[in-house]
Amino acid sequence: MNAVPEHYLGVWQRTLLTTTGGVHDTSTAVYWLQTARLFADLRIPQPAPQDAAGRALQAGFAGITAIDGEICQWHRAIDFQPPNGRDDIGRMRFERADYLLEDGLDGSYHEVWERLPESLGRNWGTWLAAEDGRQGCLLLAGDCFLFAAGRPQALPPAESLSALLEGGDAEALLAFELSFGRHQGGRTPWAIELSTLAGRAGQALLPATLAPDALDADLSPALLAELGALPPPGGWQRSETPVFAEEVTP
């Protein structure tokens, strides 16, 4: 799979979603962080929900991006919501360098994305795996970061997480972390601004002394052992590539 073109790199904030079904959304906090290969995406209704029913409406995913001309496909290795059998693929059009339009191939939705200026420059990411089957990633773009940590087992197919929550184990179903924040631009270094985990915002993802440009060398086993609010037994290991339920050729 070829590297993502440079003009896609950075953090894109969705500022508008419209659908043929009548949805008009400008309030959901949506951030898509793209590296040369990996991506992660976080979508949290505002104000951020605190109860289980509200948190089940959140969304986010991570994996590998493939671009062919105007067609962009996001291959999801981990997903906050259960699989629904639909591909994540859209037609992209750059109105300006930092202003991107996305439309569904069937015309069912339209999204406006604007790139955060502080996300330019530094661009780095690593995929993560754990002995219990969990996968995740840590991605950086400029001053921004996005950390993802999936569940030990993928969810069964369903129309939504809300549907699975009825009669299910809410704690296990909601134990999926997607945390977005900034380094120097935050209140403190590595401050989390948005997270799928209740109470996670305001906490630090990594020690303040850890410099973003040193992560590739300094992301030690000790740091990986404690990364995230719910680190897996034995900690995380860096992995060359994600594992997909339906394998994607790298």
C-alpha positions, 0 to 999 in steps of 0.5 A: 500500500502506497504512502498517503500523499503529503497534502493529506498529512496532519489533523483534520477537524470536521466542521460540517456533516450533512446527509440525505437523511436530514442530518445537519451536524456542526457540533460533534467534536471530530478529529482525524489524524493522518500520518503517511500510513496510519490514521486515527479518528475520534468523534464525540458528541458535545457536551461530552457524554458521561453516562453509558447510554451517551458514551455509546453514541461516540465513535472512532477508529484507527488503521491504514489509509489507502488513496487512489486519485480522489478516492480515499478508503480508511481500513479500520483495524479497530473500531469503537462501534461494532462492524456494520458491513459497510466500507469507509470510503469517500470521494475527496476534493481539496478546495484549498490546502487546508480545506477538504470536502468529502462526499459519499460515493452514493451521494448520501453524505457530505463532510467539510474538513479543515486542517489544524495549522498546529498539526503541520510539520512533525508527522509520526506514528506507531502501531501497537499490539498486546498479548491479550489481542488488543491493538492500538496506535500512537500518532503525532502530527505537529503539536497534536497527538491521538492515542487509540487502544481497542478491546481484546476482542472485536465486537460482533456485527451490529447496527450500533454499540447502543444496540449491544449495550442493551443487556450487555456488559457496559464496562467491557463494551465501553473500554475503548480509548481514543484520546486526542490532545496537544503537547505544548499547546495544551494546559500541560504537556501531553494534556488530553482534551477529548477522550471516549473514556469518561474523566480522561480529559485533563489527564496527561497521556505521557510524562511531561519530560518526554519530547515529541521528537524523541518518541521514536527512540524513547518510547521504552518498554516501561512507558509502553507498559503504562500507556493509556488509561487501561494498559493491557497485561504485559504492556504494549509492543510496537508492531509493524502493521495492524491485523485486520479481521479481513486482511488488508495487503500492506 
